[in-house]
Amino acid sequence: MRVRLFFLFLSMGFSNVYAQTFVEPCGQVDVIEQLDKQYPGFKQQYNQQYLSAISSSKTVGKRKKNIRDTMYYYDTVYTVPVVFHVLYNNSTENINDSLILNQMEVLNRDFRRRNSDTVLTRTFFKDRAADVRIQFVFADTDPNGNPTNGIIRKQTGLTSFGRTNGSINNNMKSSSRGGDDPWDPKKYVNVWVCDLSSNGQDALLGFAYPPFGHPSWTQNSWVGDANQGIVLHYKVVGRNNPLAVGGALGLSNMGRVAVHEFGHYFGLRHIWADDQYSANRCLVDDYIDDTPKQGTGSNFTCYATRNTCIDLVDDLPDMVENYMDYSTHECQNMFTRQQADMMLTALTKYRPGVITKKEVEVRARIFDTVLYDQILILPQNPQRELIVEVTDEDLLNNVSVEVYNAVGQLIVPNTSLNKNETIFPSMHFASGIYVVVIKKSDGSFARKKKIFFD
């Protein structure tokens, strides 16, 4: 398991176009640092909880059976309501409904992997790409039970909600500070659309808070904290926003800043771990096994040959198509399977109140693979190897195996099985009859079989 930290300031000095301009696509590093100052030990606990969550999302591989067929399986799709708080000081910042509507289309398309540019996912990453199975709807009822279209517009006297003394602020989330109070964060996903510029420069595109608690808080108090939600710079909301012109904005004009920030809201980190200025930047990672190691963010580029960390085994280039990189929007087109698992874990464990509907989808998949589906005991001649295959459920029940010869002598003592397929080599078995016993943890038999070696 590789370790990544979190969200880091991005310098845009890589071409004359961005000279003297610093654009930060995501302000999460400040969020985490500020929480750690306010609640000492937050960062350490966050890492521990992230590790725990990712470990619990892994499953044992399936059992062996040759299949080439259409199989039907069931996926649970979770629906969550979203409310947009549009804060504007002038008419330009009061963006059109059409941008917010197509922003929701982008979110649903990209999270469900229904974006047309999935064809651009490189071959060696295609089997890692995933449908996250989270879909978004506009809130149709406000906290008081009144009907709503899920879009709130509010004029503010503030000309910017950008950094205060160099730090991220949450003024947009408070009516008393010129913003708009959130709807109950335990029941709605709040998105604030506002001006995040600093000193007249488009210096930050968005940020979101992670869904994990400090040990001194209860889980519910953290999830219900008024800071929860997503903040977006008004110029990058929606696809083809007419204000997303030139430089970093022009490369971020497909609505995927929101996709990236919703990833953070559901617990994902940047895939390169925000350690790009560290000497050992290839030693830490994002806790996600199916994203390759990456040393730096892609800096608004899309280089397919980019490979900032070399793995000794199974080396792959940087996953520039991942939504949690800093690549251009035209380059991004996927979340991975394990990222999807992490987001679903965050939603169901840390943000369960925002789920308004669970819908089971029946889906078909063509299999041409090997699955594990039963207990098998196979004598393999002429090698005289014994092959024992068990299901995932058997592994969870801590089954073990013993082998006796024809006169009842114990040839293979009680051995725990910790993988689906276990091979016992020929040195144990002369020609003859043997009895193989697979036992459950309570000592009862799961399977007993007589085998013969030539």
Secondary structure, DSSP 8 states (H G I E B T S, - for coil): --B----------SSGGGTT---BS--HHHHHHHHHHHSTTHHHHHHHHHHHHHHHT--------EEEEEEEEEEEEEEEEEEEEEEESSTTTS--HHHHHHHHHHHHHHHTT--GGGGGS-HHHHTTB----EEEEE--B-TTS-B--SEEEEE-S-S----BTTB---GGG-GGGTS-----TTT-EEEEEE---BTTB--B-EEE--S---TTS-HHHHHT-TT-SEEEEGGGSSBT-TT--SHHHHTS-BSHHHHHHHHHHTT---TTTT-TTSTTTTSB--S-TTS---SS--TT---TT---S--SSS-----TTBTTS---TTT--B-BHHHHHHHHHIIIII-GGG--EEEEEEEEEEEEEE---S-EEEEETTTTEEEEE--HHHHHTT-EEEEEETTS-EEEEEEE--SSEEEE-GGG--SEEEEEEEE-TTS-EEEEEEEEE-
